[in-house]
Amino acid sequence: MSSRIQWTIHIGVLVLISFTNAYSIIPAATKPKRIDNNLKDICESIKNKARHTQVFYSPDPNYFEDIKHYAISSTQYPACTVEPSTADDVAIIMKIVQENRVPFAVKGGGHSANPLFSSTIGVHIAMRRFSNVIVHADNQTVDVGPGLFWDDVYKALEPHNINVVGGRVSGVGVAGFTLGGGYSWKSNQFGLAIDNVIGYELVTPNGTIVDVTNNSYPDLFFGLKGGFNNFGIVTNFRLHAHPQTQVYGGLLVYIDEQRFDDVLKAVMDFRDNNKDPKAQALVSFTPQTGLVTFDVTLFYDAPRAPDDTFKKFINIPHMGTLKTRSFLSFVKVVPIYVTDGRRGRFHTVSVTNLTDRVFQELKNQTIYNAAKFDSKLDAFASFTAEPFLPTYFDKSQGGAYPHCPSTTPLLPIFLQFSWRLPADDDYFVNEIKLSADAILQAALYNGQNSNATKQIRYPNYALDSTTLSEMYGDNVARLQSIRKAWDTDSVMNRTGGFKF
C-alpha cells in the first residue's frame, strides 16, 4: 500500500482520509480578492432591500460555508454571499441582478462537480435557509426546501413513516438532484424524482413568484423536470410521498481481485433474474492509489429481503454486512469519499443494456486506471453501474430529461475522478473522457444505437462539455422556446449550468 495515502475501514466503507480545511490549502492567488466597488454596492443594495436576507463577505465563516462544494474545483470566490429566507427576498435579489446585469450563482447542496455551475465571482445566492420539510395532513404530499440535503429530508420524514424519491448518497442536495432528473433507490417502483414532483414555487428571471404545476403552467412544468436553473430559482418543491418501513441492505466490499470475476457473475445474475422492484443494486469499481476495490451496495425496500435475492453476493468473501435498518441509516453507508480539499469531475455514458462486455470494460478501466493513478498523488476514480428494471421508464411523467415509457430505458453509468493538484485538471478531464468513450464503444459493440440523439446522457452526471442534444435529444428546441418565453432578457445566462 502506498505510503502517500492512509486508509481506514469504517462501517464496511473504504474511506479516503483527507480532512483538510478547504480554504487553508487554497493557493494565495485564488483566495478572495478585493471586491470591485460596483459589486460591493450591489451586495449592499441586496442587504438593504431584501429584509430577510443575510449578506456575508470574506473572511466571515458563513461566506466560506456558503461557497463550499463537494469538489473544491467547483468553488469560486464571489464578491459576497447572500442567504435569502423567503421567496419575496429571492424576487428582490433577482430584480437587482437583472437591473445591474451582474454575474451570479445559485447553490443548493453544492454537489455539482462542474466548475462555474453553482459558483461565481459576482453575487452568490446560497439557498440553505430554505430548509423546511412540511408534511401535509393526508401524509401523501410533502413540501421540501431547496436548501436541504436529502439526509435532512429523510430524518424529518422518518417519524411519519413516509418517504420521497430522493438521493441515494449522503450529502447530496435536494435542488440540483431534483432539477436534473433524480435516480433513486425507489426508481424501480416510482420512477425518477422528476416523476414525483407535484409542483414548484418558482421565482422567474423577472422576479415574479409563480406556483408551477402541470395544470397552471404546463410548458414551464415540463422544463423544470430536468432543465435545471434555466427558468428561474425554485424556492419550494411539492413532492409525492410514499409509505416507508425499515429497509434491508448495506455495502459489501470485495478487495480480492482474484474473486472479481465471481462478483461480476453475481451482478449479471442479478441483472438477468431480478424482477422485484423493491430490490436494487449499485455496482462500483474503484481504482485508487495503490488499491482496487469492487463495491456492491444492495437495497431492499422492506425490513427483510427474500432469501435468494442477494445470496450470490453474500457467498463471496467480502467486508461489510446486510441488515435491517432505517432508510436514512442505509443511505449513510453508501460509499462516499471525503473530498475536502480535493478536485473532481463527473461524467456518464448511457447504455440500453448492461451487457457482459460493458461490465468487463468497467473492470478493464478500473485496472487500467489503477496502474496509471499510482503516479498521481491521492487520485481515485469510481465506475458505477445501475441495473434498473427494464420497466422503470413506465413510471415516467415526462419532462425535459427524455425518459418516455415508449422508449427503451436507459441505464446511466456514472464516472467520478478525483485528484489533489490543480495542475492535474486537464489530465484527469481528458482521462475521464477517454474512459467514457471506451465504455460507450463496448456498448456499441453489443448493438446499442449510435445515433447521438439516442445516446442520452443523464444531466446530473454529465461533464460540462456535454452538448444539449446529448442530454435532451429532441426536446432541445422546445426547451429553448420555453426559456425564451420566460427569460426574455437572458438573466439566467449570467449564472452557470447547461444553458438553453
N, C-alpha and C positions, 0 to 999 in steps of 0.2 A: 504493500500500500504506500502511496506517495507520501513523503514526509511533508509536502507542502499543504496537506489538507487533513483535517481531522473529522472523523465520523463518529456518530453515535446512533444506537438503535433506540427509538422511543415509540412506544405503543406499536411496535412492529413496523414503523416507518423509518426508512433511511433518510436522515435529515442532514443537510449541509449546514454546519455551524459557521455563521458569519454575522454575528450580532454586532455589526459596526454601525455607529450612528451615521446615517446617510450624509448629513451636512458636513460632518467633520472630515470626510475624505474627499470633498469636492475641491478640485484644483482652484486656486485663488482666482484665476482668470474667469471661471464660470460662476463664481458666487455673485449674489445680487450686487448690481452696480448702483451708482447714484441715480435717483429717479429723475426722469425728464420732467420739467416743471409742468408741462401741459398734462401729462399723465397724473401727476400729483394733484393737480386741480380737479381732474375728473374723479379721482378717488375721493377727494374731499366733497365733491358735489354729491356723490352717492351717499357718503356718510351723513350729509346734511338733509338730503331729500328722502332717503329710504329709512324711515324711522325705526324699523325693526331689523335693521341690518348692522352687523359689526364689520368694521374695516380694520385690517391689520397690515403692518409694514414689517419688513425685516429690521431688527432681529427678533421680533416677537415670536415666542414658541408656537402660537396659533398660526402664524404665517407659514411656518415650516410644516405643521401638521396639515394645513390646507392643501399644500402642493405635493405632498408625499404620494408616490406611486409604487405600484408593485415592483416595477423595474426603475432604477434611478435614471436610466437613459430616456425615460418618458417625462422627466421633470425639467421644467424651465423656471426662471426666477422673475416673477411679474413685478410690476410697479406696486401693486397691492393685492391682497386677497379680500374678498367681500363674502360675508356669510349672511344671506337673506334668510328670513324665517317665515315669510308669508308670500303668497302668490302676488299680492299687491306690490310688495317690495321688488320682486323679480321683474314685474312690469315696469316699475320706475327705472330699474337698472337697465333694462332693455332699451328704454327710450333714450337714456343718457348715452348708452353705447351707440345707438343708431344716429343720434344727433351729432356726436363727436367723431364718428367713423373710427373708433378705436378698436384695435385687436383685443379679443377676449377669449376666455376658455370657460367651459362648464365641466365641473368634475363631480362625479358621484363617489364611487368607491376607488377609482384610480387604478383599475386592473388592466387597462389597455396597455399593451406593450409597444404601440406605435408612437414615436415621438410626435409631439405637437397636437395629438388628438384631444387631449384634455389638459393642455398646458399652454402658456403664453408668456410673452414679455409685457403684455398690457394689463388688462383687468382680469383677475382670476376669480370666477364665481364658484365658490365651494358650497355644495348643497347639503352639507352634513346636518344642518338644523332642521331639515325636513325628515324627521325621524319618527313619525307617528306610525303605529300599527293599530288600525281600528277594525274590530270585528263587528260586523253588522248583526242585528238581532236574529236573523234567520240562520246564522252560522254558515252561510253559503257564499258570502262575499266579504272581501277584506280590502280596506284601503291601506296602501303601503307607500311610505315616503321615499323619494329617490335618493336621499342621503344615507340610507341604511345599507348595511351588509346583510347578506342572506342569513348569516348566523343570528343576527338580531331578530329577524323576522321569525325564524323557526323557534327561537326561545320564547317570543311573545305569543305564538300560536299554540305552543305545547299544552298549556293548561286547558285550552278549548278543545283539544283532541281533533284539531283540523290542521290542514297544511295547504300550501300552494305549490304550483310548479315553478321551482326556483333553482338556484345554483347548486352544483354538486360538490364544490370545494369550499372550504373555509376561507374567508377573506375576499370573496367576490361580491362586488356591489350590485345593488338592485337595478340601478338606472341603465348602465351600459348593457348588462346582460339581457334585460327585458327589451330594450330598444333595438338590440341586434339580432334577436331570434329566441335564444334561450333553450338549449338542450338540457334536460333534467333527468334525474333518476326516475321520474314519473312519466317520461315522454312516451313510453310504450303504451301507457294507459290513457294519457290525457293530451298528448301532443306537446308542442313547444310552449314556452312561456307566452309567446305572442298569440297562441291559440286560446289562452286563458285570460286575456285582458278583456274586461267589460268596457272600460272607459279610461280616459286620460284627462286630467286637468292640465291644460297647456297654456303657457304664455307665448303668444305668437311673436314673430320678429318686430311687429309694430307696437308691442306692449299690451295687446288685448288678451284678456283671460277668457278661455273658452273650455267648455266641457265637451270632449270629443268622444262620441260613440258611433257605432255603425249606422244609427238612425239619424243623429244630428249632423254629422259631417263625414259621410262615408268615404270620400276620397282621402281626407286627412287621416281618418282612422286606418285606412289601408296603408298609407305612407308611414305612419308611426310604427307599424308592425314589421320592424326590420330596417327602417330607414334612419335610425339614429337621431342626430340632432339637427337634421335638415329643415325642420318645420317649426322650431322654437324650443322652449325649455319646459319639460314636463315637471310639474310640481306635485303630482299625485297619480298613482296607479290604482285602479279598482280591479281586483282580480277575483276569479272564481276560486272558491275554497273547496277542499275535498276532505272527507274523514281521514284521520290518521291514527293508527295504532302504533305500538312499538314495531321496530323492523329488525330484520336479521341480516347480518353481514359483517364485513370487515375487509382488511387488507392482508393478502398473502404475498410475501416477498420471497422470490426464488433467486439465490445467488450462485448456485452450482450450474455453470454454463453447460456442463455435460447433460443436464436434465432439461435444457431449454426446449429441445425438440419434443419432449414429453409434455411440457406445458403447452406448447403450440398445438399439439394433438388434442389436449383437453379444451383449449379455446375453440378449435374448429369443430369439435364435437358439440360444444355449447351452441355455437353459431348454427349448426345444422339441425339440432334436435330440440332446442328450447322453443316452446310455443306459449309459455306462460308470461303474460305481460307484466307480472309482478317481479319477475326475475331479470336482472341486468348485470352486465359485466363491463368493466373498464380495464383495458389491457394496455400496459405501458412498458416499453423497452427504454431503459435509461443508461446511456453511456456517460460516464463521468471520469474525472481524472483518477486513473488507477483502479477503476471498478466498473463492472457492468451488472445491472440488476434487471430482473423481469418481475414487474409488479402487476398483480391482478386484484382489482377491487371488486368484490361480489356483493350484490344487494338483493334482498327480497323484501317486498313491501307487506310484511306480516311478521308477527312475532317468531314464527318458525317457517323454514322452507321445507318442502317435500324432500325426503331423504336423499333421493338421487340427483337433486338439482345441481349441487356443487361437488358431488362425491369425487369426481375425477381430479379436480383441483386439490382437494384435501389429501388425496392419497399420494401426492408427490411431495417429497420433503420440502419444507418451507418454514419461514418465520411468520409470526402473526397468527391471528385466530379469528374465527367467525363466531358471533354470539348475538343474542337478543339485546337490543339497546334502543334508546330513543333515536329519532331521526337526526336530531342535532348532534348527538354523540357519534353517530355513524359518519356524518359529513366531516367531522373533525379528524377522522382517521384517514380520510382520503389523502394520498400523497401530495404534499405541497412543500416546496423548498423555501427556506428563509432567504429572502432576496435583498435585505437592506444592504445598500452599497453595491449591488450588482446590476449589470446591464442585461438587456434581453430583447428577444423578438419572438413573436408567434408566427406561424404560417399554417396552411392547410391544403389538403387535397380531398376532394370528394370522390367516392367510389360508389358504384351501384351494387357491388358485391365484394365483401372481404374474402377474396379467393385465397387458396393456399399460396399462390405466388405472391400476392400482396403481403400476406403475413411473413413470408420468407424474406421479402425485400425489407420489411421493417426490422427483422432480425439482422439482415446484412448491413443495413445502415447503422444499426446500433454498434455492431462490432467494428465497422469501418471508422465511425466517428470516435469510438473509444480509443482506438490506436492514435488517431490524429490529435485528440484532445490532450494526450499525455504531455505535449509540448506547450500547452497553454495553461496559464495559472487559473485554477479554480473553475474550469469550464465544465459545463454539463449540458446534456440535451435530453429531451424526452419525446418519444414517438408513441402516440396513444391512439388505439383503435376502439371504435364504439359499435359493437354488433347489435344494433336495434332490431326489433322485429320488422319484417317486411311490410307490416300493416300500420306502422306508426304514422305515416302520412295521412291515414284515413281520418285522423283527428283534426286535420288542418282546417282552419277558419280563414285561410287566405292571408294576403298581406304582401308587403314589399319583398320579403325574402321568399323566393319561389319554393313552395313545398305543397303543390296541389295533389289531392288524392288520386287524380287521373294519371299522374306521372310516376315513373319508377323512383322509389325512395332513395335518397342519397345518404351515404354514411360518411360523415366528416372524419378525416384523420387529422389529429392535432399534433403539430410540431412545435416544440419550445426549445430554444437555445438560450443559454445564459453564460455570461463571462464577466470578468472583472475590469478590464482595461479599456478606456475609450479608444485607444489606438487600434484595438482589435475589432471595432464596429463593422467596418467594411468586410473584413474577412468572414465574420460569422453570418452577416446578412447574405453574403454570397453562398456560404455553405448551406444555410437553411433552404435557399432556393434550389441548390443542386440536389439536396435530399428530397425535397418535394417533387422535383421533376423525375427523379429515379423511381419514386413510389408511383407517380402517375403513369410512367412508362410501363411499370409492372401491371397496372390496371388495364392499360390499353392493350397489352399483350393478351390479356384474357377477354378482350372484346368490348371493353367499355367504349361508349360513343365518344369520339374525339372532337366532336363539334363543340366549339368554345361555349356556345350558349347552353350546352348540356352539362358542361363541366362547371357546375355552380359551386363556388367556394363559399363556405359559411362566413359571413361578415365578421363575427366576433373573433374568429381565429385568423382572419386574412392579414397578410403583410400589407404595409401601407402602399406598396407599388401595385397592388391588385386593381385591375380595372373594374369599372362599374358593371360592364357586361358580364364579367366573370363571376360576379356575385348576384346580380339581379336579372340577368338574361333579358327576356322580352319585356320585363317590367320597367326598364330604364326610361323609355320615352314617357310613360305615364307618370313616373315619379318626378321627372324633370318638369312636366306640366303642372303637377301639384305644387312643387316648390315655387315655380314662378307665380302661381296664383296666390300663395300665402306669404311670399317673401319678395315683394316687387323690388325692394332696394338691395337685395342680396346681403342682408345683415348677417345671416348665418354663415356666409362665406368668410367672415372675419374671425371665425373660430375654426378649430381643427376638425378632422374627420374626413370620411368619404363624402364628396360633395356632388349633388345632382345639378 
